[in-house]
Amino acid sequence: MRPIRPLFTARNGRSTRNRTSPVAAAVALGAALVLTATACGPGEDNAGGDSSSSRADGANGDRFEIPADLKDKLKEHGIDLDKWENGGWKNFDKDKWLREAGEFVNPIIEDLWDPDRMRDADKNPDRGVDENDISGDQGVTDPTPEPVEAAAVKTPYHDQAPASGKLFFDGPDGSMVCSATVVKDPANPGKSNMVWTAGHCVHAGAKGGWYRNMIFVPSYNDSGKSAAELQNAPKEEVAPYGVWWGDWAQTSDQWIERGGPTGGAGAPYDFAVMHVKPEKGSEGKSLEETVGSALPVDFDAPAVPQVKSLTATGYPAAPPFDGQKLFQCAGKPGRLSLSKSDPTMYRVGCTMTGGSSGGGWVAPGQDGKPALVSNTSIGPVTAGWLAGPRLGKEAEGIYDAVSKKFADQ
């Protein structure tokens, strides 16, 4: 059995959470702040002389209130939002990345993610674990599947997988990447701004905190150009449907408390939902309207033996891939059990590597139409298979909480 690790990187993290019900108990809530600033200029502080909060122009010209007590709380943990856009976000040393403060801080910094920065983001440190972690003697684990060669998605990607895209964000070791999927929002039919990904793509797990400068780029590099061809590509070509900043992110308590660099005990709960908004406006359109697609999420997907086939999609970045192109693997899943007390994970043969984490796993839903049933979480260091969590009540609780939070927006 080969060692495993999350297919991007999972480093560290914790948050304070609201615990108001059994469902909410599985939800890690992060207070999200949204500002707009230029990459080289100062943000606007206390505009209009408001002594109780700071203000900044939002990506669509909206005004966002930042309570003074929240700013003070963040400063206590080494975060000064007035200096954030000028490099203050790079400080990951204070209080384990805001783990005690429990804040998901993701102010918009316009043009921070230019085509060159997107192309060069590739951090995917691999850390293997002992084969006993997936021995199968604690639960039901099927034989290791044969590797399935990842197939390049035909271009333009938007025609084949319009809900798929790439995540970019910063951690203490530099710029990092994952994959993600646009999903439907029950509170805003046809106008979703919700994105599904892996928990380790937004939060590092048991020994760290939330990642920063997090954006979603739907149909990244839609025409499938090589890294060399992207050297001089304009942003409109690299990000044809715009850049969307996360203004809220939630993952499971289990991931925050038990997740680690190799997935660990948090892997069966390695999922997250992010709400996004456009960096520079999208003519008032939602993400779903902009890309023309969003997948429903099936929280009552059949057990592994009843799933005939599913398709995993992502932007693998670790060799032999370079993160610039979209790939898929399709096949019948098997079972992977890390612990008898935790849900059994789906596992499929696939050669996708780091960077594909968070990418959606799609299978026919109860109505026969495509639905998201999982996301890429872990795989062996040498590639060959992927594993993803089976979505249940914990995942549904996070999904519903994000939807309800933005129900009136």
C-alpha positions as CSV (number, residue, x, y, z in Angstrom):
1,M,0.0,0.0,0.0
2,R,1.4,3.4,-0.9
3,P,1.5,6.4,1.4
4,I,-1.2,9.0,0.9
5,R,-1.5,12.8,1.2
6,P,-4.1,15.4,0.3
7,L,-3.9,16.3,-3.4
8,F,-2.8,19.9,-2.9
9,T,-1.4,20.4,0.5
10,A,-3.0,20.4,3.9
11,R,-1.0,22.2,6.6
12,N,-2.6,23.5,9.8
13,G,-5.7,25.2,11.3
14,R,-8.5,25.8,13.8
15,S,-11.5,28.1,14.2
16,T,-14.0,29.1,16.9
17,R,-17.4,27.9,15.8
18,N,-21.0,28.6,16.7
19,R,-22.7,25.5,18.1
20,T,-26.5,25.9,18.0
21,S,-27.7,22.6,16.8
22,P,-26.5,19.1,15.9
23,V,-26.2,20.1,12.3
24,A,-24.5,23.5,13.1
25,A,-22.1,21.6,15.3
26,A,-20.5,20.2,12.2
27,V,-20.0,23.6,10.7
28,A,-17.0,25.8,11.2
29,L,-17.9,29.4,10.8
30,G,-15.4,32.1,9.8
31,A,-16.2,35.8,9.8
32,A,-15.4,37.0,6.3
33,L,-14.3,40.5,5.6
34,V,-14.5,42.0,2.1
35,L,-12.6,45.0,1.1
36,T,-11.4,46.3,-2.2
37,A,-7.9,47.7,-2.6
38,T,-5.3,47.9,-5.3
39,A,-2.3,45.7,-5.1
40,C,0.0,48.7,-4.6
41,G,-2.2,51.3,-2.9
42,P,-3.7,51.8,0.6
43,G,-7.3,50.8,1.5
44,E,-9.9,53.3,2.6
45,D,-10.2,53.5,6.4
46,N,-13.0,55.2,8.3
47,A,-14.4,56.9,5.2
48,G,-17.1,59.4,6.1
49,G,-15.9,59.7,9.7
50,D,-17.7,56.7,11.0
51,S,-16.2,56.0,14.4
52,S,-17.9,52.6,14.9
53,S,-16.6,50.9,11.9
54,S,-14.2,51.1,8.9
55,R,-15.6,51.2,5.4
56,A,-14.2,50.3,2.0
57,D,-15.7,50.3,-1.5
58,G,-16.8,46.7,-2.5
59,A,-16.1,45.0,-5.8
60,N,-19.4,46.3,-7.2
61,G,-19.3,49.7,-5.6
62,D,-21.1,48.4,-2.5
63,R,-20.2,49.6,0.9
64,F,-19.0,47.0,3.4
65,E,-19.1,47.7,7.2
66,I,-16.2,46.4,9.3
67,P,-17.1,46.6,13.0
68,A,-14.4,48.3,15.0
69,D,-14.4,45.6,17.6
70,L,-13.7,43.0,14.9
71,K,-10.8,45.0,13.6
72,D,-9.5,45.4,17.2
73,K,-9.9,41.6,17.7
74,L,-7.9,40.9,14.6
75,K,-5.2,43.4,15.6
76,E,-4.8,41.5,18.9
77,H,-3.9,38.5,16.8
78,G,-1.4,40.4,14.7
79,I,-3.6,41.3,11.8
80,D,-3.9,45.0,10.8
81,L,-6.4,45.3,8.0
82,D,-5.2,48.8,7.2
83,K,-1.9,47.2,6.2
84,W,-3.3,44.0,4.7
85,E,-3.2,45.0,1.0
86,N,0.4,46.3,1.3
87,G,1.7,42.9,2.4
88,G,0.3,42.5,5.9
89,W,-1.5,39.3,4.7
90,K,1.9,37.6,4.6
91,N,2.1,37.4,8.3
92,F,1.2,33.8,9.2
93,D,3.2,33.8,12.4
94,K,0.7,35.2,14.9
95,D,-1.4,32.8,17.0
96,K,-1.3,30.0,14.5
97,W,-2.8,32.0,11.6
98,L,-5.7,33.4,13.5
99,R,-6.6,29.9,14.9
100,E,-7.7,31.4,18.2
101,A,-9.3,34.4,16.6
102,G,-11.3,32.1,14.4
103,E,-11.6,34.5,11.5
104,F,-11.6,33.8,7.8
105,V,-10.0,37.0,6.5
106,N,-10.1,37.5,2.7
107,P,-10.2,41.2,1.7
108,I,-10.2,41.7,-2.1
109,I,-6.9,43.0,-3.4
110,E,-7.6,43.9,-7.0
111,D,-5.2,42.6,-9.5
112,L,-3.1,40.6,-7.0
113,W,-3.8,37.5,-9.0
114,D,-2.5,38.5,-12.4
115,P,-1.9,35.8,-15.1
116,D,1.8,35.3,-14.1
117,R,0.9,34.8,-10.5
118,M,-1.8,32.3,-11.4
119,R,0.5,30.4,-13.8
120,D,3.3,30.2,-11.2
121,A,1.1,29.1,-8.2
122,D,2.0,25.4,-7.8
123,K,2.7,24.6,-4.1
124,N,1.9,20.9,-3.5
125,P,4.2,19.5,-0.9
126,D,3.7,15.8,-0.6
127,R,3.9,14.1,2.8
128,G,3.2,10.4,2.9
129,V,1.8,8.4,5.8
130,D,2.3,4.8,6.9
131,E,0.3,2.2,5.0
132,N,-1.3,1.1,8.3
133,D,-3.4,4.2,8.1
134,I,-5.3,2.6,5.2
135,S,-4.9,-1.0,6.2
136,G,-8.6,-1.7,6.0
137,D,-8.8,-3.8,9.2
138,Q,-10.8,-1.1,11.0
139,G,-13.5,-0.9,8.4
140,V,-14.4,-2.0,4.8
141,T,-11.7,-1.3,2.3
142,D,-11.7,-2.7,-1.2
143,P,-8.5,-3.8,-3.0
144,T,-6.4,-0.9,-4.3
145,P,-7.8,0.0,-7.8
146,E,-5.7,-0.2,-10.9
147,P,-4.5,3.3,-12.0
148,V,-6.6,5.0,-14.6
149,E,-4.8,7.4,-16.9
150,A,-6.3,10.9,-16.5
151,A,-7.8,12.1,-19.7
152,A,-7.4,15.7,-20.9
153,V,-10.7,17.5,-21.1
154,K,-11.5,18.8,-24.6
155,T,-11.3,22.5,-25.2
156,P,-12.9,24.8,-24.6
157,Y,-13.3,23.5,-21.1
158,H,-16.5,25.5,-20.6
159,D,-18.3,23.4,-23.2
160,Q,-17.4,20.2,-21.4
161,A,-17.3,21.1,-17.7
162,P,-18.7,24.6,-17.3
163,A,-19.1,24.3,-13.5
164,S,-15.4,23.4,-13.0
165,G,-12.6,25.8,-12.1
166,K,-9.4,26.4,-10.2
167,L,-8.8,27.8,-6.7
168,F,-5.8,30.0,-5.9
169,F,-4.7,31.1,-2.5
170,D,-1.8,31.9,-0.3
171,G,-0.2,30.0,2.6
172,P,2.9,30.4,4.7
173,D,5.0,28.6,2.0
174,G,3.7,30.7,-0.9
175,S,0.9,30.5,-3.5
176,M,-1.1,27.4,-3.7
177,V,-3.7,25.7,-5.9
178,C,-6.8,23.4,-5.7
179,S,-9.8,22.7,-7.9
180,A,-13.5,23.5,-7.2
181,T,-17.0,23.3,-8.7
182,V,-19.9,25.8,-8.9
183,V,-22.9,24.3,-7.0
184,K,-26.5,25.3,-6.8
185,D,-27.8,27.6,-4.1
186,P,-31.2,26.6,-2.7
187,A,-31.9,30.1,-1.5
188,N,-31.0,31.7,-4.8
189,P,-32.2,29.4,-7.6
190,G,-30.4,30.1,-10.9
191,K,-28.2,32.7,-9.2
192,S,-25.7,30.8,-7.1
193,N,-22.5,32.2,-5.9
194,M,-21.5,29.0,-4.1
195,V,-18.4,26.9,-4.8
196,W,-17.6,23.4,-3.5
197,T,-14.1,22.3,-2.7
198,A,-12.1,20.3,-0.2
199,G,-11.7,21.4,3.5
200,H,-7.9,21.3,3.2
201,C,-8.2,23.8,0.3
202,V,-9.6,26.5,2.7
203,H,-8.2,25.6,6.1
204,A,-5.0,23.7,7.0
205,G,-6.5,21.5,9.7
206,A,-5.5,20.7,13.3
207,K,-2.3,22.8,13.5
208,G,-3.0,26.0,11.5
209,G,-5.7,28.2,10.1
210,W,-7.5,29.7,7.1
211,Y,-5.7,30.3,3.9
212,R,-5.6,33.8,2.4
213,N,-6.2,35.7,-0.8
214,M,-8.6,33.0,-2.0
215,I,-10.1,33.2,-5.4
216,F,-12.0,31.0,-7.8
217,V,-11.4,31.1,-11.5
218,P,-14.1,29.2,-13.5
219,S,-12.9,27.6,-16.7
220,Y,-9.3,28.6,-16.0
221,N,-7.2,28.6,-19.2
222,D,-10.3,27.6,-21.1
223,S,-8.4,27.0,-24.4
224,G,-5.9,24.7,-22.7
225,K,-2.7,26.5,-23.5
226,S,0.6,25.3,-22.3
227,A,2.5,27.1,-19.6
228,A,4.8,28.5,-22.2
229,E,1.9,29.8,-24.3
230,L,0.4,31.4,-21.2
231,Q,3.5,33.6,-20.6
232,N,2.0,36.5,-22.5
233,A,-1.7,35.6,-22.3
234,P,-4.0,38.4,-21.2
235,K,-6.1,38.0,-18.0
236,E,-9.3,37.7,-20.1
237,E,-7.9,34.6,-21.7
238,V,-6.6,33.0,-18.5
239,A,-9.8,33.9,-16.6
240,P,-12.5,34.2,-19.3
241,Y,-15.3,34.3,-16.7
242,G,-13.6,36.6,-14.3
243,V,-11.9,36.3,-10.9
244,W,-14.2,35.5,-7.9
245,W,-13.0,36.2,-4.3
246,G,-14.3,34.2,-1.4
247,D,-16.2,36.3,1.0
248,W,-17.2,33.4,3.3
249,A,-15.9,29.9,3.8
250,Q,-17.0,27.0,5.9
251,T,-15.6,23.5,6.5
252,S,-16.3,20.7,9.0
253,D,-15.4,20.7,12.7
254,Q,-13.9,17.3,12.0
255,W,-11.5,18.7,9.4
256,I,-10.5,21.6,11.6
257,E,-9.9,19.5,14.7
258,R,-8.4,16.3,13.1
259,G,-7.2,17.2,9.6
260,G,-3.5,17.1,8.8
261,P,-0.9,17.3,6.1
262,T,-1.7,13.7,5.0
263,G,-5.4,14.0,5.5
264,G,-5.4,12.0,8.7
265,A,-8.6,11.4,10.6
266,G,-10.2,14.4,9.1
267,A,-10.2,13.1,5.5
268,P,-13.7,11.6,5.6
269,Y,-14.9,15.1,6.4
270,D,-12.6,16.9,4.0
271,F,-15.2,19.2,2.2
272,A,-15.9,22.9,2.2
273,V,-18.3,25.5,0.7
274,M,-17.2,28.9,-0.3
275,H,-19.4,31.9,-1.2
276,V,-17.8,34.2,-3.7
277,K,-18.2,37.7,-5.3
278,P,-16.6,39.1,-8.4
279,E,-13.3,41.1,-8.1
280,K,-14.4,43.8,-10.5
281,G,-18.1,43.3,-11.0
282,S,-20.0,41.1,-13.4
283,E,-22.8,43.4,-14.6
284,G,-24.9,42.3,-11.6
285,K,-24.8,38.6,-12.6
286,S,-24.2,35.8,-10.2
287,L,-21.4,33.2,-10.7
288,E,-24.0,30.7,-11.9
289,E,-25.4,33.2,-14.4
290,T,-22.0,34.2,-15.6
291,V,-20.8,30.6,-16.3
292,G,-24.2,29.3,-17.2
293,S,-24.0,26.2,-15.0
294,A,-24.1,25.0,-11.4
295,L,-24.4,21.4,-10.1
296,P,-26.8,20.1,-7.5
297,V,-25.3,18.3,-4.5
298,D,-26.5,14.9,-3.6
299,F,-26.3,14.3,0.2
300,D,-28.0,11.0,-0.1
301,A,-25.8,9.4,-2.7
302,P,-25.9,5.6,-2.8
303,A,-23.4,3.5,-1.1
304,V,-20.3,2.5,-3.1
305,P,-21.6,-0.8,-4.3
306,Q,-24.6,0.9,-5.9
307,V,-22.6,3.6,-7.8
308,K,-22.0,2.3,-11.4
309,S,-19.6,5.1,-12.4
310,L,-18.5,8.6,-11.4
311,T,-16.2,11.3,-12.9
312,A,-13.6,13.2,-11.0
313,T,-12.4,16.5,-12.5
314,G,-9.5,18.8,-11.6
315,Y,-6.4,20.7,-12.4
316,P,-3.5,18.5,-11.3
317,A,-0.3,20.5,-10.7
318,A,2.3,18.1,-9.4
319,P,4.5,16.3,-11.9
320,P,3.9,15.1,-14.6
321,F,1.2,17.7,-14.7
322,D,1.8,21.5,-14.5
323,G,-1.6,22.8,-13.2
324,Q,-2.5,24.6,-16.4
325,K,-4.9,22.1,-17.9
326,L,-8.1,20.3,-16.9
327,F,-8.3,16.5,-16.6
328,Q,-10.9,13.9,-15.7
329,C,-11.0,10.3,-14.5
330,A,-14.1,8.1,-14.8
331,G,-14.8,4.7,-13.4
332,K,-16.6,2.6,-10.8
333,P,-15.6,3.5,-7.2
334,G,-14.4,1.2,-4.5
335,R,-14.4,1.7,-0.7
336,L,-11.7,3.1,1.5
337,S,-12.1,3.1,5.3
338,L,-9.7,5.0,7.5
339,S,-11.6,4.4,10.7
340,K,-14.5,2.1,11.6
341,S,-16.3,5.0,13.4
342,D,-16.0,7.4,10.4
343,P,-17.9,7.2,7.0
344,T,-16.3,5.1,4.3
345,M,-14.8,7.1,1.5
346,Y,-15.2,6.6,-2.3
347,R,-12.0,5.6,-4.1
348,V,-11.3,5.5,-7.8
349,G,-8.3,4.7,-10.0
350,C,-6.8,7.9,-11.3
351,T,-3.4,9.3,-12.1
352,M,-4.2,12.9,-11.3
353,T,-1.8,14.5,-8.8
354,G,-1.6,17.5,-6.3
355,G,-3.8,20.4,-7.4
356,S,-6.7,18.2,-8.3
357,S,-7.9,18.3,-4.6
358,G,-11.3,19.8,-4.2
359,G,-12.4,19.0,-7.7
360,G,-15.9,17.7,-8.0
361,W,-16.9,14.0,-8.3
362,V,-20.0,13.7,-10.4
363,A,-22.5,10.9,-10.8
364,P,-26.1,10.6,-11.9
365,G,-28.4,11.8,-9.1
366,Q,-31.7,10.4,-8.0
367,D,-33.4,12.1,-11.0
368,G,-30.7,10.7,-13.4
369,K,-29.1,14.1,-14.0
370,P,-25.5,14.9,-13.0
371,A,-24.9,15.8,-9.4
372,L,-21.9,16.4,-7.2
373,V,-21.4,13.4,-4.8
374,S,-17.9,14.0,-3.5
375,N,-14.6,15.9,-4.0
376,T,-11.0,14.8,-4.3
377,S,-9.4,14.6,-0.9
378,I,-6.4,12.2,-0.7
379,G,-4.3,10.0,-2.9
380,P,-0.9,8.2,-2.9
381,V,2.3,10.2,-3.2
382,T,3.1,8.2,-6.4
383,A,-0.4,8.7,-7.8
384,G,-2.7,6.0,-9.1
385,W,-5.9,6.6,-7.2
386,L,-8.0,9.3,-5.6
387,A,-10.3,9.1,-2.5
388,G,-13.1,11.5,-1.6
389,P,-15.6,11.8,1.2
390,R,-19.2,10.5,0.9
391,L,-21.3,13.5,1.6
392,G,-23.8,13.3,4.5
393,K,-25.5,15.4,7.2
394,E,-22.3,17.2,8.1
395,A,-21.7,18.3,4.6
396,E,-25.4,19.2,4.1
397,G,-25.2,21.3,7.3
398,I,-22.4,23.4,5.9
399,Y,-24.1,23.7,2.5
400,D,-27.4,24.9,4.1
401,A,-25.6,27.3,6.4
402,V,-23.8,29.1,3.6
403,S,-27.0,29.2,1.5
404,K,-29.1,30.7,4.4
405,K,-26.4,33.2,5.3
406,F,-26.7,34.8,1.8
407,A,-30.4,34.1,1.2
408,D,-31.3,37.8,1.1
409,Q,-28.3,39.0,-1.0
